Every structure is written in C-alpha cells, then in structure tokens.
C-alpha cells in the first residue's frame, strides 16, 4: 500500500472561476487504420463497457479509440526514456492517461498535450520530478521527430536554428502558450482522476508470485533436459523477465481500467510461463489455481495483451497460438477452478483496486 500523498496541483483556479474541461481545442487528424486489419472479438468483463467511453459517443470508432491509446502510450514510453524516468513513473503516466480518457473524449483535448501533462504529474507523484521546461521541450522534440537530447536554448543565436530543426524555443510565444495549456491540463487531469494519485502496478505482484512459485517448487520446465541443466533461480529469472515484458505491454491497453494490478500480474505470469514452456509440477494443479485467478480474467487479459503484441509485430507468434489453444480449453471447461479455491473475480479495475488497497 502506498500512503504517499501526491503533489498538489500547479496552482488553484482563479477565485470565482471553475476549472474548464476544454482548455484548448485542436482539429486533430485521426490516425489511419490499416485497411485489411481487423481486431478480433475479445472477452471483456461486463463491468467495463468500451462502447460507453466518451470517445465512442463522439463518433470515434472502437478500433480508432484503441489505436489512439496505443500510439499515445508509445509516446509516453519513449518520452519517459528520454527524460530518464523510472519504469514506475512511466507506468503511472500511462494509467493517468487511460483514466483521463475514460472520462473525456479524444475530440475534447489534444492527446499529445494530455500525455505531456500526465508525464509531468507522474514524475512528481513517483518522486522523480523533472523541470517543466525540460519535459515540454523534450516531448515537443520527440513529437516532431527530432533525434537526440534537446537542450533549453541559452542563446539567441541558436534559437533560430533550433526552430528550423523542430526544436522549441523556450523564449518564444509558442512555448509560453504550450506551457500554459500543459499546466491547465495538469489541473484538469487531477480533477478528472479525483486526485487519486496512489497507483498500484503489476510489477511487484508478479515478482512476489514468481518467488512464491519457486519456493513451493510448484513449477518446472516442460523439457526434462532443460529442467536438469537450468537452475531454479535461472528459471525464475526468465519467468520474471518475460512477465515484466508482458506487464509493460499491458500498460498500452485499457486493462488498468478493467482489472486490479494484482490480477493483471497473475495473467502476465501465466503468459510468461507458457512462453517459456513452464508448467505446474503437480498434475492436479492448474494455472488458475496456482495464480488464484478466475478463468474469465485470465482469458480476457491474455487475449488483450496478445492482440496488442500481434498488432505491433503484424502477425501472431507460434507461442501465442499455443496460449490461445490453452485458453480455449479453459473456456470450454465446465469447471471454474477459482470458484472452488477462492480466486479473484473479474470485476472492474476501480472497485478491484480499492479492495486491494484496503487489504
């Protein structure tokens, strides 16, 4: 449980003035979807209805809404690396972004400016604050395709050249206006997420679960020769590595709105185990029992992560086909393991996360 209090907003609204919900309107060009690409029908928990998202009501298609989230999360990821933010701060910025657009339409706000504000707020929340000017200038440079670190201009001689290269002059009017919008959006985001700044992420949960599986000697490689040649510590290291990778991919989807961080972590451990060809040691044990996760949750999370990765790579790997076959067997089974062993439910992310923080 994180008991830290988050940072206050950059400043209160002027006396007698409400915080606007539409600080700046842009005629954004919608991303072009690949003509031959079709998103598969996914098993999504009933408590989360994508069709009720504000963007859907504004005429944005479901495929386009998902694509906008993915593209902007990739931007947050890249910007976070450039700014040398810790992994947890980058993940927190993505959660802020997903929560914001669960309440607002992509037509209301410039997603680039929202992303910059989320990065700024997340860096402060996770105790890794960055200078406002650095965040804005670096993100602006990334958006405009400028490679390498961007430095705040210190001489008038360099400012003209910087503008020609796509860099932002911190003494210019464009920077001043962008800064004002970013600060205003930071306050709008805080109000939108109800100042809920304590965010749980899957990383700690999946590491703890992998250690637990190792201590109980509950897992082994399917290949007997690998089991004899690879130590248990190396097996767990591999399991954690791929679990982390799947958890990172999950942040590019709306899974954080649907499930608790712990539930997502368990699904990532499952996917990692299948990818590494690791199985439970006991015949009567299955992954739902070992990970204490419901079939519905496991299927939904795994399918959404695989959809994302397949979309990035342009095709589905053979490992994913094996996972899908296993998931199909789980779905067709009449036995619901977690109903017998007290597994987690597939309830929505908000309620699930509140329960988790209280436990």
N, C-alpha and C positions, 0 to 999 in steps of 0.2 A: 504493500500500500504506500502510495506517495502522498505525504502530508504537506508537501511544499505548497505554499501559496504562490500563485502565478503572478506575473508582473502586472502592474496597473496599466490601464490604457494610456496612450501617449499624452492625453490631456482631456479634461471633461469638455463636453459641448458648451458653447457659449450660453450664458444664462438666458433661460426662456426659450431655448432652441432645441428641438429634438434632433437626435442623430438620424440623418437621412439614410434611407435604404438604397438609394440610387445616386451615388456620388458622381458618377461620370458615365455617360452612355457612349458606346462605340458601335459603329456599324462593322461588326466583325465578319470576316469571310469564313464561312463554315468549311470545315475540313472535307476533303473529297474522299468518299468511301470507295474502296476497290470495287468495280462493277460486279466481279464474279464472287465476291466474298459474302458468305452467309454465316451469321452467328447461329450456333446450334441452340435448340431449346434447352434451357437449363432448369435444374431442380432448385428453385429458390424458396426459402421459407415464406410461409403465408404472411408472417408478421411484417415482411418487407416487400412493399409493392413498388417496383420501379415505375410502373405506369402512373403512379400518383406524384412523382417528382415534379417540381415546378417547371423544369425544362420541357417535360412531356406536354404539360398544359400550354406551353408557349409554342408548340408546333415542332419541337426538335424530336427527331426520331430516337428510338431506343438505342439503335446502333450508333448513331451520332453522339448521343449523350455519353455512352461508354467510351467512345473514341476520344472525346474531349477530355474526359477524366484521365485516360491513359497518357495522352500526349502531354497534358499539363503535369502529371506526376513524373514523367520522364524529365521534364524541365526542372521540377523541384529537385529531383535526384541529381541532375548534372550541376545545378547551381549550388547545391549543398556541398558537393565535392570540391568545386572551385573555391567556395568560401571556407573549406576545411572544417565543416561542421561534423560533429559526431553522428554516428548512424542513428541514434535515438532521436536527435533533433530533426534530422531529415524525415524520419518516420512520423514524428509529431506534426511536422508541417503538412504532410500528406493527409493525416487524419483531420486536421483543421480544415483543409481544403475540401475533403469529402463531406464533412459536416456542414460546411458553409453552403455548398451546392445541393445539400439535401433540403435546404430551406429557401434557396434562391435559384432563379433560372440563369442559365448561361447567357441569356439575352440581356439580363439586367446589368451585369458587371463584366468588365474586361478580365478574362481569366488569367492573363499574364500579370496584371496588377494585383489581383487577388492572391496569386501564387507568391509574389514578392512579399506581400503583407503577411502571408502565412509563414514564410521562411523567417521573416523578421521577428514575428511573435514567438515562433517555435524556438528560435535561438535563445531568446530571453527566458522562455519557460524552462528550457533544459539547461539553464545556467551556462550557456555558451554565446553570450551576446556579441553581436558584430556591429560596427559603426553603420549607421543608417546610410551614409553616403556610399560606403563600400558595397553594401548589399544592393542598393539601387543601381549603381554603375556596373557592377559585375553582372547582374541579372539582365540589364539592358544590353550589355555587350553580347551575352550568350544568346539572347533573343534575336539579335541582329547578325549572328554568325561570326562575331569577332573572336578569333582564337587567342589563347594566352591570357595572362592576367591583365586586368585593366586597372590602371592607376588613376587616382584622382588628379586631375590636371593641376599643375602648380605654376604654370607659366602661360602667358597669353600667346606665346609663340607656338606652343604645342596644341592649343585648343582648336585651332582651325584644322590642323592635320587630323586631330582626334575625331572631329565631326565627320571628316571625309572618310575615315576608316570605320565609321559606325559606332564610335565611342561617344559617350555622353559628357558634355562639358558641364561640370558642376557649378559653373558660374553663369550658365545660360538660363534663359526663361523656360526652356523645355524641362530641364532638370527641376527647377523650382516648382513648376506645375505638377510634375510627376511625383515629387516628394510630398506635396500637399495631398494628392489623391491617395498615396500609399498610407500616410498617417491617418487619413479619414477612414480608409478601408480597414485599417487595423482596429479601430474602434467599432466599426460595423461588424467585423468578424467576432469580436469579443461579445457583443450583444447577441449576435446570432447563435453562438455556441453557449450562451448563458454563463459566460465566464468559467466554463468547465475546462480547466487547463491541466488537470491531473490525468495523464493518459497512460494506460497500460498497453504494452506492446507484446507480441508473441515471443520475443527473443528469450527472455528469462524463463518463461514457462517451458519452452521446448528444450532448453539446456537442462533444466531440472528433470524433465521427463526422461531424457536420454540417459542421464546419470542413474535415475531410478531403475530403468530397464537393465542397465549394466550391473548394478548392484544386486538385483534379483535374478541375474542370469536368465532373463526372460526372452532373449533374442539370440539368433545365430545366423551365419551366412547359409544360404541355400546350398552353395557349393561346398562340399565337405573338405576339399583340398584348401580352399581359402580359409575355412574355419581353423584348420590346423596350422596354417602359415601366417595368419594375421592375428595379432594380439587383440584382446578385448578393448583395450584403450584406443587402438588404432581404428577398430570398428566403430566405436562411439564417436571418435573424432570425425570420421567420414559421415556418420549419420547426422551429427550436429551441423557439419558444413553444408550439406545439401538441404537440411531443414531450414537453415538460415537463408539460403538462397530462395527457397520457395516462400518463406515468410516475406522476404524483400519483394518478391513478385506480387504477393497478395496485397501489398500496400498500393499497388496501381489499380486495384479494383475497389468496389464499394463494399467489400467484405467487412471492413471495420464498422459499417453501419448495420450489418446483419448479425454478427456474432461477437462474442467476447474474445479478447486476445488469447485467453487460455484455450478456447475451443479451436480457434484458427491454428494455434501452435500444435495441438494434437493432430490435426489434419496434415500439417506440414511434416511432422514426424512420420506419419503413415506414408506419405508420398515419398519421403526420403528413403524409408525402409524398402519400399517396393522398387525404387530406382536403384538402390544399392544391392538389391536381391538379398534382403534380410528378412527372416521370418521368425514367428514366435517359436520358442523351444518346445513348448507343450502342445500336443496335438489338440487338446480340448480348449485351448486358448485362441482367441481371435483378436484382431487389432482393435475392434470396438471395445472389447472387454479390457484389454491391456491399457488402452489410452482413455478409457472412460468417456467415450464419445458416442453419440447416437448415430445410427446409420444415416438418417436424413442429413444431419450436419456434416458428416464425413463426405457424403456424396456431393452435396451442394458446394462445399468449399473446394474439394478436389477438382470438380468439373470447372469451376470458375477460374482456378489457377491454371489448369491445363489449357483452357480456352485462351487465356492471355498469352501464355508462352507459345502456343501453336500459332497465334496471330502474329507474334513478333518474328518467329522463325519461318513462317509461311507454310509450315507443314507440321504434322504430329509425329513425334519420335516413336520408335518401337516400344520404348519403356512406357510411354503413355498409353499405348494400345493395351499393354498388359494391365496397367492400372484400371483402365476402363472396363476390361473384362472382369476384373476382380470386383469393381463397383457394381457391375451388372448382376453379378452373383449375389452380392449383398442386398441389392434392391429386390431381387426375385425371391429372396429367402423369406419364409413366413415367420422366422424367429427374429425378434428385436432384442439383441443382447443387452442393451443398456436399460431396457425395461425390467430386466431381471437383476442387473448388477448396479443399478443406481447411476446410470450415465447421465451426462449433461443433456439438456434439451436443446432444440434448435430455435430457441426464442430469439427475438430481435436483439441487436447489439446494444441498444441503450439500456434496456432493462437488465440484460445479462451482465453488462459491465458494472452496473450499480450493485447487483448482487455480489459480484466478485469482490468489489472494493469493501463491502460490508463484512465479508467472511474473513 
